Amino acid sequence: SLVGQELVNLELHGVDLRDEHDGLAALAPHQFDLRVPLERKWNVLSEVVRVFRRAGYTFLRLDQAAREFSAPAI
């Protein structure tokens, strides 16, 4: 489990929340996740966010995390 790690990098791309019904059917044979229905993707992502929020994580952009985690400990 990633819960408990100091930093968890969850990187999403535009295609991650699309499916073959978004006009991308021609890509579906080459991009497996396009064959996963959008509703399922939203449900899974929502649960991941809930799990990390319940564990006390906050969500930052990557540039913010880089500054926070590269700062020397005091």
All heavy atoms as an XYZ file, in Angstrom:
596
protein
N       0.834     -1.190      0.000
C       0.000      0.000      0.000
C       0.875      1.249      0.000
O       1.913      1.292      0.649
C      -0.890     -0.010      1.232
O      -1.549      1.220      1.377
N       0.426      2.264     -0.684
C       1.161      3.525     -0.706
C       0.852      4.402      0.505
O       1.615      5.314      0.813
C       0.829      4.301     -1.987
C       1.310      3.659     -3.281
C       0.771      4.411     -4.482
C       2.824      3.622     -3.317
N      -0.254      4.117      1.169
C      -0.591      4.888      2.361
C       0.523      4.679      3.377
O       0.931      3.559      3.664
C      -1.963      4.460      2.930
C      -2.228      5.132      4.267
C      -3.071      4.784      1.941
N       1.014      5.771      3.894
C       2.130      5.713      4.827
C       3.414      6.255      4.223
O       4.324      6.636      4.952
N       3.492      6.299      2.908
C       4.649      6.895      2.253
C       4.605      8.403      2.459
O       3.532      9.010      2.504
C       4.641      6.592      0.754
C       4.767      5.134      0.406
C       6.115      4.578      0.806
O       7.154      5.176      0.547
N       6.103      3.441      1.466
N       5.756      9.022      2.572
C       5.800     10.468      2.786
C       5.201     11.221      1.598
O       4.485     12.208      1.771
C       7.244     10.922      3.015
C       7.363     12.389      3.305
C       8.793     12.823      3.577
O       9.725     12.047      3.315
O       8.964     13.957      4.040
N       5.497     10.771      0.401
C       5.007     11.429     -0.808
C       4.468     10.382     -1.761
O       5.128      9.371     -2.016
C       6.143     12.203     -1.497
C       5.824     12.803     -2.866
C       4.804     13.928     -2.724
C       7.087     13.322     -3.526
N       3.284     10.608     -2.273
C       2.691      9.745     -3.296
C       2.434     10.631     -4.503
O       1.750     11.649     -4.394
C       1.369      9.109     -2.814
C       0.728      8.298     -3.929
C       1.609      8.236     -1.591
N       3.011     10.278     -5.631
C       2.843     11.051     -6.855
C       1.763     10.402     -7.707
O       1.958      9.316     -8.242
C       4.172     11.115     -7.623
C       4.036     11.900     -8.903
O       3.198     12.783     -9.030
N       4.869     11.577     -9.872
N       0.621     11.056     -7.805
C      -0.479     10.583     -8.634
C      -0.538     11.495     -9.847
O      -0.988     12.638     -9.760
C      -1.795     10.623     -7.852
C      -3.049     10.218     -8.605
C      -2.947      8.759     -9.070
C      -4.269     10.413     -7.736
N      -0.037     11.010    -10.955
C       0.045     11.816    -12.172
C      -1.018     11.353    -13.157
O      -1.071     10.187    -13.524
C       1.434     11.655    -12.796
C       1.643     12.484    -14.026
C       3.052     12.377    -14.554
O       3.973     12.026    -13.791
O       3.230     12.639    -15.748
N      -1.868     12.272    -13.559
C      -2.932     11.957    -14.503
C      -2.707     12.716    -15.809
O      -2.134     13.802    -15.820
C      -4.293     12.341    -13.920
C      -4.685     11.633    -12.631
C      -5.966     12.224    -12.076
C      -4.835     10.145    -12.862
N      -3.187     12.133    -16.862
C      -3.114     12.738    -18.191
C      -4.536     12.866    -18.720
O      -5.445     12.169    -18.265
C      -2.271     11.870    -19.129
C      -0.887     11.669    -18.625
N       0.144     12.521    -18.912
C      -0.366     10.722    -17.806
C       1.247     12.105    -18.307
N       0.957     11.019    -17.624
N      -4.734     13.725    -19.697
C      -6.065     13.947    -20.246
C      -6.754     12.670    -20.678
O      -7.954     12.488    -20.467
N      -6.010     11.754    -21.254
C      -6.595     10.508    -21.743
C      -7.037      9.588    -20.604
O      -7.854      8.709    -20.803
C      -5.618      9.787    -22.703
C      -4.455      9.170    -21.945
C      -6.337      8.768    -23.564
N      -6.521      9.821    -19.400
C      -6.859      8.953    -18.272
C      -8.336      9.006    -17.908
O      -8.858      8.059    -17.334
C      -6.012      9.305    -17.042
C      -4.541      8.994    -17.250
O      -4.234      8.072    -18.024
O      -3.704      9.680    -16.642
N      -8.985     10.112    -18.202
C     -10.410     10.231    -17.886
C     -11.240     10.354    -19.164
O     -12.190     11.138    -19.248
C     -10.658     11.399    -16.929
C     -10.106     11.162    -15.530
C     -10.263     12.393    -14.659
C     -10.771      9.963    -14.873
N     -10.869      9.557    -20.124
C     -11.627      9.457    -21.373
C     -11.810      7.982    -21.674
O     -11.112      7.134    -21.138
C     -10.868     10.138    -22.511
C     -10.625     11.611    -22.164
C     -10.300     12.475    -23.271
N     -11.331     12.495    -24.287
C     -11.235     13.239    -25.366
N     -10.182     13.985    -25.551
N     -12.181     13.221    -26.264
N     -12.766      7.687    -22.538
C     -12.923      6.304    -22.986
C     -13.182      6.294    -24.485
O     -13.190      7.344    -25.128
C     -13.991      5.558    -22.184
C     -15.401      6.089    -22.350
O     -15.669      6.845    -23.311
O     -16.258      5.736    -21.531
N     -13.370      5.103    -25.027
C     -13.487      4.982    -26.473
C     -14.714      5.699    -27.025
O     -14.784      5.987    -28.213
C     -13.470      3.521    -26.896
C     -14.587      2.682    -26.336
C     -14.391      1.206    -26.628
O     -13.771      0.870    -27.650
O     -14.851      0.392    -25.822
N     -15.662      6.035    -26.168
C     -16.869      6.743    -26.614
C     -16.640      8.237    -26.784
O     -17.549      8.964    -27.169
C     -18.022      6.479    -25.646
C     -18.342      5.021    -25.525
N     -18.845      4.282    -26.576
C     -18.185      4.158    -24.499
C     -18.997      3.028    -26.187
N     -18.601      2.925    -24.929
N     -15.439      8.690    -26.506
C     -15.086     10.101    -26.682
C     -14.479     10.351    -28.057
O     -13.679     11.269    -28.229
C     -14.104     10.540    -25.593
C     -14.751     10.637    -24.225
O     -15.880     11.133    -24.148
O     -14.123     10.200    -23.244
N     -14.833      9.515    -29.014
C     -14.284      9.665    -30.358
C     -12.906      9.055    -30.509
O     -12.181      9.384    -31.441
N     -12.548      8.176    -29.602
C     -11.206      7.586    -29.604
C     -11.228      6.084    -29.864
O     -10.262      5.391    -29.557
C     -10.514      7.876    -28.271
C     -10.349      9.363    -27.942
C      -9.866      9.545    -26.523
C      -9.403     10.028    -28.920
N     -12.297      5.572    -30.431
C     -12.436      4.129    -30.654
C     -11.284      3.562    -31.486
O     -10.846      2.441    -31.250
C     -13.778      3.824    -31.322
N     -10.769      4.334    -32.420
C      -9.668      3.848    -33.258
C      -8.399      3.610    -32.446
O      -7.563      2.780    -32.815
C      -9.394      4.830    -34.396
N      -8.252      4.326    -31.339
C      -7.062      4.145    -30.486
C      -7.222      3.023    -29.470
O      -6.238      2.557    -28.902
C      -6.752      5.444    -29.738
C      -6.245      6.616    -30.557
C      -6.081      7.830    -29.663
C      -4.933      6.270    -31.221
N      -8.453      2.613    -29.212
C      -8.720      1.631    -28.159
C      -7.925      0.335    -28.284
O      -7.468     -0.191    -27.265
C     -10.217      1.339    -28.064
N      -7.699     -0.197    -29.496
C      -6.893     -1.426    -29.574
C      -5.440     -1.227    -29.121
O      -4.760     -2.177    -28.754
C      -6.938     -1.790    -31.056
C      -8.150     -1.111    -31.588
C      -8.276      0.154    -30.792
N      -4.983      0.019    -29.121
C      -3.581      0.310    -28.778
C      -3.434      0.931    -27.393
O      -2.354      0.899    -26.816
C      -2.985      1.268    -29.814
C      -3.216      0.820    -31.217
N      -2.522     -0.231    -31.787
C      -4.104      1.236    -32.147
C      -2.966     -0.423    -33.019
N      -3.922      0.454    -33.269
N      -4.510      1.502    -26.879
C      -4.502      2.172    -25.577
C      -5.539      1.470    -24.707
O      -6.709      1.823    -24.701
C      -4.849      3.653    -25.769
C      -4.787      4.496    -24.531
C      -3.391      4.932    -24.177
O      -2.519      5.021    -25.036
N      -3.157      5.185    -22.907
N      -5.081      0.450    -23.972
C      -5.998     -0.411    -23.229
C      -6.994      0.353    -22.371
O      -8.171      0.033    -22.321
C      -5.238     -1.408    -22.357
C      -6.146     -2.161    -21.423
C      -6.905     -3.214    -21.891
C      -6.276     -1.787    -20.100
C      -7.771     -3.902    -21.052
C      -7.135     -2.460    -19.248
C      -7.886     -3.520    -19.730
N      -6.519      1.370    -21.655
C      -7.409      2.040    -20.702
C      -8.564      2.778    -21.370
O      -9.541      3.120    -20.715
C      -6.631      2.967    -19.766
C      -5.909      4.072    -20.495
O      -5.286      3.797    -21.531
O      -5.949      5.215    -20.012
N      -8.504      2.997    -22.670
C      -9.657      3.576    -23.364
C     -10.832      2.604    -23.399
O     -11.975      3.012    -23.585
C      -9.289      3.991    -24.791
C      -8.402      5.232    -24.903
C      -7.982      5.440    -26.357
C      -9.099      6.457    -24.351
N     -10.550      1.336    -23.194
C     -11.611      0.328    -23.178
C     -12.285      0.215    -21.815
O     -13.270     -0.485    -21.656
C     -11.055     -1.032    -23.619
C     -10.636     -1.018    -25.098
C     -10.061     -2.340    -25.504
N      -8.598     -2.193    -25.493
C      -7.742     -3.175    -25.446
N      -8.171     -4.420    -25.380
N      -6.457     -2.949    -25.462
N     -11.737      0.908    -20.841
C     -12.344      0.936    -19.504
C     -13.373      2.064    -19.502
O     -13.040      3.208    -19.829
C     -11.272      1.191    -18.418
C     -11.915      1.301    -17.046
C     -10.203      0.103    -18.456
N     -14.618      1.767    -19.145
C     -15.655      2.801    -19.169
C     -15.310      3.988    -18.253
O     -14.769      3.811    -17.153
C     -16.904      2.078    -18.648
C     -16.632      0.635    -18.891
C     -15.145      0.459    -18.747
N     -15.640      5.174    -18.721
C     -15.342      6.391    -17.966
C     -15.928      6.350    -16.554
O     -15.269      6.752    -15.591
C     -15.873      7.616    -18.718
C     -15.627      8.963    -18.055
C     -14.145      9.196    -17.825
C     -16.225     10.067    -18.898
N     -17.128      5.843    -16.402
C     -17.749      5.769    -15.076
C     -16.889      4.955    -14.111
O     -16.707      5.323    -12.949
C     -19.148      5.165    -15.164
C     -19.846      5.118    -13.832
C     -21.257      4.547    -13.914
O     -21.681      4.093    -14.996
O     -21.928      4.560    -12.875
N     -16.334      3.850    -14.581
C     -15.461      3.035    -13.728
C     -14.199      3.805    -13.355
O     -13.742      3.762    -12.212
C     -15.111      1.723    -14.426
C     -14.088      0.902    -13.649
C     -14.255     -0.576    -13.824
N     -13.190     -1.340    -13.227
C     -12.971     -1.496    -11.918
N     -13.760     -0.927    -11.052
N     -11.973     -2.234    -11.472
N     -13.622      4.504    -14.318
C     -12.418      5.293    -14.032
C     -12.701      6.338    -12.960
O     -11.911      6.509    -12.025
C     -11.916      5.981    -15.303
C     -11.336      5.034    -16.321
C     -10.882      5.819    -17.530
C     -10.281      4.933    -18.579
N      -9.682      5.706    -19.658
N     -13.832      7.064    -13.079
C     -14.197      8.064    -12.085
C     -14.383      7.430    -10.720
O     -13.940      7.977     -9.705
C     -15.481      8.792    -12.481
C     -15.246     10.012    -13.317
C     -15.622     10.181    -14.613
C     -14.579     11.218    -12.939
N     -15.229     11.422    -15.053
C     -14.587     12.082    -14.041
C     -13.968     11.639    -11.762
C     -14.014     13.355    -14.006
C     -13.397     12.905    -11.732
C     -13.429     13.741    -12.847
N     -15.053      6.281    -10.673
C     -15.293      5.605     -9.391
C     -13.983      5.201     -8.727
O     -13.811      5.383     -7.514
C     -16.192      4.392     -9.583
C     -17.615      4.765     -9.939
O     -18.055      5.888     -9.708
N     -18.337      3.825    -10.532
N     -13.065      4.651     -9.494
C     -11.771      4.219     -8.945
C     -10.965      5.429     -8.471
O     -10.430      5.442     -7.352
C     -10.983      3.385     -9.973
C      -9.551      3.159     -9.515
C     -11.679      2.059    -10.235
N     -10.879      6.450     -9.298
C     -10.131      7.644     -8.918
C     -10.734      8.297     -7.677
O     -10.008      8.703     -6.762
C     -10.088      8.645    -10.076
C      -9.331      9.939     -9.789
C      -7.882      9.680     -9.398
C      -9.413     10.866    -10.991
N     -12.046      8.369     -7.612
C     -12.712      8.950     -6.439
C     -12.380      8.175     -5.175
O     -12.132      8.762     -4.119
C     -14.226      8.976     -6.648
O     -14.555      9.832     -7.710
N     -12.359      6.863     -5.272
C     -12.025      6.036     -4.096
C     -10.570      6.227     -3.696
O     -10.253      6.298     -2.500
C     -12.333      4.569     -4.365
C     -12.070      3.662     -3.180
C     -12.859      4.017     -1.918
O     -13.904      4.689     -2.010
O     -12.413      3.620     -0.825
N      -9.680      6.312     -4.643
C      -8.262      6.555     -4.334
C      -8.115      7.876     -3.576
O      -7.427      7.943     -2.546
C      -7.414      6.561     -5.630
C      -6.020      7.122     -5.385
C      -7.328      5.159     -6.218
N      -8.769      8.912     -4.059
C      -8.701     10.215     -3.389
C      -9.277     10.120     -1.984
O      -8.684     10.633     -1.028
C      -9.425     11.296     -4.233
C      -9.595     12.582     -3.441
C      -8.661     11.550     -5.533
N     -10.413      9.444     -1.822
C     -11.009      9.278     -0.485
C     -10.053      8.573      0.468
O      -9.901      8.979      1.625
C     -12.321      8.505     -0.570
C     -13.516      9.368     -0.904
C     -14.832      8.614     -0.694
N     -15.038      7.551     -1.671
C     -15.525      7.733     -2.895
N     -15.857      8.939     -3.306
N     -15.683      6.716     -3.706
N      -9.414      7.502      0.010
C      -8.487      6.743      0.865
C      -7.348      7.634      1.344
O      -7.016      7.667      2.534
C      -7.948      5.501      0.120
C      -6.739      4.909      0.822
C      -9.045      4.457     -0.045
N      -6.764      8.404      0.436
C      -5.639      9.258      0.827
C      -6.093     10.415      1.711
O      -5.403     10.770      2.671
C      -4.867      9.744     -0.405
C      -3.960      8.681     -0.961
C      -4.272      8.023     -2.130
C      -2.807      8.320     -0.286
C      -3.450      7.026     -2.637
C      -1.975      7.327     -0.779
C      -2.296      6.675     -1.945
N      -7.242     10.984      1.435
C      -7.752     12.061      2.298
C      -8.013     11.538      3.707
O      -7.663     12.196      4.692
C      -9.022     12.666      1.722
C      -8.776     13.609      0.579
C      -9.995     14.479      0.325
N      -9.888     15.211     -0.911
C      -9.227     16.348     -1.050
N      -8.596     16.868     -0.024
N      -9.185     16.951     -2.213
N      -8.645     10.368      3.819
C      -8.910      9.776      5.145
C      -7.616      9.514      5.897
O      -7.581      9.548      7.125
C      -9.702      8.481      5.009
C     -11.186      8.688      4.828
C     -11.976      7.410      5.015
N     -11.568      6.347      4.113
C     -12.204      5.996      3.004
N     -13.313      6.608      2.643
N     -11.747      5.026      2.242
N      -6.551      9.219      5.161
C      -5.257      8.947      5.792
C      -4.509     10.233      6.139
O      -3.404     10.179      6.672
C      -4.405      8.074      4.864
N      -5.109     11.389      5.814
C      -4.502     12.666      6.199
C      -3.632     13.321      5.142
O      -2.992     14.336      5.417
N      -3.630     12.775      3.959
C      -2.831     13.367      2.890
C      -3.484     14.646      2.381
O      -4.701     14.803      2.420
C      -2.694     12.402      1.705
C      -1.692     11.292      1.941
C      -2.048     10.166      2.664
C      -0.402     11.378      1.430
C      -1.140      9.146      2.883
C       0.514     10.358      1.639
C       0.139      9.243      2.373
O       1.036      8.240      2.590
N      -2.646     15.563      1.906
C      -3.129     16.743      1.193
C      -2.678     16.594     -0.261
O      -1.754     15.838     -0.565
C      -2.563     18.045      1.779
O      -1.137     17.975      1.772
C      -3.055     18.274      3.197
N      -3.328     17.323     -1.124
C      -3.030     17.225     -2.551
C      -2.376     18.512     -3.024
O      -2.866     19.610     -2.731
C      -4.312     16.938     -3.340
C      -4.838     15.560     -3.061
C      -5.606     15.300     -1.943
C      -4.526     14.510     -3.910
C      -6.063     14.022     -1.665
C      -4.979     13.230     -3.639
C      -5.757     12.991     -2.514
N      -1.254     18.355     -3.690
C      -0.473     19.481     -4.184
C      -0.158     19.283     -5.656
O      -0.086     18.152     -6.133
C       0.874     19.571     -3.440
C       0.867     19.629     -1.930
C       2.285     19.450     -1.402
C       0.302     20.948     -1.469
N       0.082     20.398     -6.336
C       0.638     20.289     -7.684
C       2.083     19.835     -7.541
O       2.701     19.984     -6.487
C       0.587     21.644     -8.397
C      -0.801     22.128     -8.719
C      -0.754     23.377     -9.594
N       0.331     24.285     -9.267
C       0.210     25.365     -8.490
N      -0.949     25.673     -7.954
N       1.261     26.138     -8.254
N       2.635     19.304     -8.600
C       3.996     18.768     -8.545
C       5.016     19.854     -8.194
O       5.948     19.607     -7.430
C       4.348     18.093     -9.870
C       5.615     17.269     -9.895
C       5.630     16.224     -8.792
C       5.780     16.599    -11.252
N       4.857     21.069     -8.717
C       5.804     22.135     -8.388
C       5.739     22.490     -6.899
O       6.761     22.760     -6.278
C       5.591     23.372     -9.270
C       4.238     24.041     -9.066
O       3.216     23.333     -8.936
O       4.191     25.289     -9.055
N       4.550     22.452     -6.315
C       4.417     22.719     -4.883
C       5.076     21.610     -4.065
O       5.767     21.879     -3.077
C       2.939     22.831     -4.498
C       2.227     24.008     -5.118
C       0.725     23.923     -4.926
O       0.131     22.872     -5.132
N       0.116     25.031     -4.531
N       4.854     20.369     -4.469
C       5.465     19.240     -3.751
C       6.982     19.304     -3.842
O       7.677     19.019     -2.864
C       4.941     17.918     -4.315
N       7.500     19.696     -4.999
C       8.957     19.787     -5.165
C       9.540     20.796     -4.179
O      10.569     20.527     -3.554
C       9.299     20.172     -6.604
N       8.880     21.931     -4.034
C       9.369     22.931     -3.076
C       9.251     22.425     -1.644
O      10.177     22.544     -0.849
C       8.584     24.243     -3.230
C       9.018     25.080     -4.411
C       8.423     26.478     -4.349
N       6.964     26.466     -4.377
C       6.236     26.453     -5.483
N       6.828     26.428     -6.658
N       4.918     26.455     -5.422
N       8.110     21.827     -1.309
C       7.884     21.376      0.059
C       8.831     20.254      0.463
O       9.354     20.226      1.569
C       6.441     20.941      0.242
C       6.134     20.555      1.666
C       4.653     20.341      1.902
O       3.830     21.068      1.337
O       4.340     19.412      2.669
N       9.041     19.314     -0.411
C       9.829     18.130     -0.066
C      11.330     18.327     -0.290
O      12.122     17.503      0.144
C       9.323     16.899     -0.818
C       8.017     16.407     -0.251
C       6.812     16.860     -0.745
C       7.998     15.512      0.800
C       5.594     16.431     -0.224
C       6.801     15.071      1.343
C       5.607     15.532      0.828
N      11.723     19.420     -0.927
C      13.155     19.668     -1.099
C      13.678     20.629     -0.040
O      14.868     20.841      0.066
C      13.447     20.227     -2.494
O      12.871     21.520     -2.643
N      12.766     21.222      0.764
C      13.180     22.149      1.807
C      13.933     21.385      2.888
O      13.549     20.276      3.260
C      11.964     22.848      2.391
N      15.004     21.963      3.394
C      15.736     21.294      4.473
C      14.881     21.187      5.732
O      14.111     22.089      6.042
C      16.960     22.201      4.704
C      16.613     23.506      4.076
C      15.558     23.243      3.032
N      15.013     20.083      6.409
C      14.271     19.876      7.656
C      14.818     20.800      8.735
O      16.029     21.006      8.835
C      14.388     18.418      8.091
N      13.932     21.333      9.524
C      14.359     22.261     10.593
C      14.242     21.565     11.921
O      13.387     20.848     12.215
C      13.509     23.546     10.585
C      13.737     24.286      9.270
C      13.838     24.428     11.758
C      12.869     25.519      9.095
